[in-house]
Amino acid sequence: MRSDWTALPESVTAGIAERVGGTFDVTSASSGNHAEIVSAVTGPAGRIFVKAASGELSVRSLRYELAATRPSTGTHPQSCGSSNPMAG
């Protein structure tokens, strides 16, 4: 089950806003694996795909997915960093 986008801490959404150029629109994905929050975020500077997880297994799964999807050449997913701001 997905968490709502508003579950992200303000520090995370502020970093996302900076990356996409300020104000942004969020389109959340309602299904899928691994992440608690999955959204396409579009702003003046472009569009990014955001995944967030807080549980240890989910975080490890996302890190594996990122590593496994890196092609040897061309464009690939980027990680803007990782932390555990959703843990309480």
Rosetta silent file (secondary structure, phi, psi, omega in degrees, C-alpha in Angstrom):
SEQUENCE: MRSDWTALPESVTAGIAERVGGTFDVTSASSGNHAEIVSAVTGPAGRIFVKAASGELSVRSLRYELAATRPSTGTHPQSCGSSNPMAG
SCORE:     score description
SCORE:     0.000 S_00000001
   1 L     0.000  135.205 -178.579    0.000    0.000    0.000 S_00000001
   2 L   -81.800  146.438  170.668    1.310    3.404   -0.944 S_00000001
   3 L   -88.884  157.116  177.710    1.738    6.280    1.466 S_00000001
   4 L   -73.839  147.698  178.390    0.491    9.713    0.502 S_00000001
   5 H   -52.064  -34.508 -177.315    2.986   12.218   -0.921 S_00000001
   6 H   -68.138   -8.189  177.119    2.332   14.461    2.091 S_00000001
   7 H   -74.236  -16.452  178.118    4.034   11.842    4.303 S_00000001
   8 L   -69.588  140.054  176.599    7.409   13.059    3.025 S_00000001
   9 L   -64.595  152.848 -178.975    9.209   15.433    5.384 S_00000001
  10 H   -57.428  -35.498 -179.849    9.390   19.083    4.339 S_00000001
  11 H   -62.940  -33.669  178.930   13.176   18.842    3.943 S_00000001
  12 H   -72.686  -47.334 -179.444   12.701   16.150    1.279 S_00000001
  13 H   -66.571  -31.351  176.091   10.022   18.031   -0.668 S_00000001
  14 H   -65.305  -40.573  177.008   12.149   21.207   -0.479 S_00000001
  15 H   -64.903  -37.911  177.524   15.062   19.320   -2.065 S_00000001
  16 H   -66.697  -44.001  178.531   12.767   18.015   -4.780 S_00000001
  17 H   -58.905  -40.409  178.416   11.419   21.519   -5.438 S_00000001
  18 H   -63.020  -40.879 -177.673   14.985   22.790   -5.817 S_00000001
  19 H   -68.220  -35.735 -178.141   15.789   20.044   -8.306 S_00000001
  20 H   -97.860    6.151  172.414   12.739   20.702  -10.519 S_00000001
  21 L    91.325   30.946  174.925   12.977   24.492  -10.373 S_00000001
  22 L   111.417 -124.823 -177.929   10.556   25.617   -7.681 S_00000001
  23 L   -67.101  153.060 -176.672    6.859   24.869   -7.712 S_00000001
  24 L  -151.418  161.397  174.061    5.831   21.460   -8.959 S_00000001
  25 E  -110.881  143.646 -177.776    2.964   19.116   -9.734 S_00000001
  26 E  -118.254  130.658  172.234    2.870   15.559   -8.376 S_00000001
  27 E  -118.939  108.897 -176.228    1.326   12.534  -10.069 S_00000001
  28 E   -85.358  144.233  173.968    1.370    9.587   -7.681 S_00000001
  29 L   -88.521  137.465 -175.740    1.504    5.954   -8.768 S_00000001
  30 L   -93.944  -11.824 -178.833   -1.125    3.809   -7.104 S_00000001
  31 L  -143.373  172.036 -179.936    0.549    0.421   -7.531 S_00000001
  32 L   133.027 -174.356 -176.930    3.920   -1.251   -7.874 S_00000001
  33 L  -115.957  162.637  167.888    6.605   -2.820   -5.729 S_00000001
  34 L    79.988  -56.269 -169.589    9.256   -1.760   -3.246 S_00000001
  35 L   -94.823  148.115  176.012    8.559    1.892   -2.523 S_00000001
  36 L   -80.937  -31.831  177.570    6.080    3.428   -0.125 S_00000001
  37 E  -128.882  128.421  176.648    5.852    6.602   -2.209 S_00000001
  38 E  -136.930  121.712 -177.177    6.234    6.667   -5.991 S_00000001
  39 E  -149.010  149.070  167.780    5.507    9.834   -7.926 S_00000001
  40 E   -94.358  128.309 -177.255    6.343   11.710  -11.094 S_00000001
  41 E  -118.562  123.599 -176.758    7.204   15.287  -10.151 S_00000001
  42 E  -119.808  129.947  178.269    7.106   17.994  -12.824 S_00000001
  43 E  -138.846 -177.042 -178.928    8.404   21.536  -12.429 S_00000001
  44 L   -57.235  -29.752 -177.742    9.773   24.379  -14.573 S_00000001
  45 L   -90.946   -1.567  178.177   13.195   22.664  -14.868 S_00000001
  46 E   135.331 -163.704 -175.292   11.789   19.293  -15.927 S_00000001
  47 E  -124.414  138.763  174.808   10.393   16.039  -14.642 S_00000001
  48 E  -131.317  160.696  178.633   11.810   13.526  -12.183 S_00000001
  49 E  -110.642  124.541 -174.486   10.614   10.225  -10.810 S_00000001
  50 E  -113.264  130.224  171.965   10.637    9.966   -7.017 S_00000001
  51 E  -124.901  139.967  178.713   10.613    6.784   -4.947 S_00000001
  52 E  -138.937  141.690  177.687   10.729    6.770   -1.155 S_00000001
  53 L  -146.123  152.178 -179.868   10.858    3.983    1.394 S_00000001
  54 L  -119.996  -27.397  179.836   11.480    3.878    5.109 S_00000001
  55 L   -74.551  145.931 -175.938   11.662    0.213    6.050 S_00000001
  56 H   -55.911  -46.373 -179.169   15.091   -1.441    5.917 S_00000001
  57 H   -64.225  -42.069  179.287   13.987   -4.147    3.476 S_00000001
  58 H   -64.898  -40.234  178.588   12.244   -1.628    1.206 S_00000001
  59 H   -64.915  -45.101  177.712   15.279    0.667    1.203 S_00000001
  60 H   -60.670  -39.585  179.789   17.596   -2.235    0.342 S_00000001
  61 H   -63.400  -42.465  178.146   15.240   -3.262   -2.430 S_00000001
  62 H   -65.769  -39.488  177.514   15.267    0.234   -3.945 S_00000001
  63 H   -64.022  -39.959  176.928   19.067    0.374   -3.777 S_00000001
  64 H   -63.589  -45.057  179.723   19.262   -2.996   -5.540 S_00000001
  65 H   -58.605  -44.135  179.230   16.802   -1.804   -8.188 S_00000001
  66 H   -61.146  -45.972 -179.900   18.892    1.317   -8.801 S_00000001
  67 H   -65.896  -39.764 -176.442   22.088   -0.717   -9.165 S_00000001
  68 H   -73.138  -22.120 -177.299   20.445   -3.347  -11.380 S_00000001
  69 L   -97.058    3.946  177.586   18.961   -0.811  -13.796 S_00000001
  70 L   -78.542  112.650  175.290   22.185    1.046  -14.531 S_00000001
  71 L   -74.975  163.706 -178.660   23.133    0.321  -18.136 S_00000001
  72 L   -72.926  -23.412  177.047   26.804    0.302  -19.069 S_00000001
  73 L  -140.155  165.917  176.095   26.278    3.285  -21.390 S_00000001
  74 L    85.588 -165.694 -178.957   23.666    5.947  -21.953 S_00000001
  75 L   -80.880  154.379 -179.485   21.324    7.520  -19.469 S_00000001
  76 L  -151.679  164.112  178.182   20.453    5.793  -16.245 S_00000001
  77 L   -61.393  146.468  176.562   18.527    6.466  -13.061 S_00000001
  78 L  -116.366  144.281  173.362   20.166    8.816  -10.623 S_00000001
  79 L  -102.176  125.691  178.491   19.970    8.745   -6.897 S_00000001
  80 L   -81.960    0.292 -178.264   19.774   12.167   -5.331 S_00000001
  81 L   129.094  173.825  177.776   20.869   10.624   -2.089 S_00000001
  82 L  -144.726  148.410  176.365   19.370    8.553    0.598 S_00000001
  83 L  -158.920 -174.963  179.650   18.338    9.031    4.148 S_00000001
  84 L  -129.608   56.095 -176.845   15.663    7.779    6.428 S_00000001
  85 L   -71.094  -15.173 -179.641   13.591   10.908    7.160 S_00000001
  86 L   -86.296  -12.554 -179.998   10.317    8.947    7.249 S_00000001
  87 L   -69.208  141.728 -176.595   11.469    6.741   10.118 S_00000001
  88 L  -128.270    0.000    0.000    9.938    7.738   13.360 S_00000001
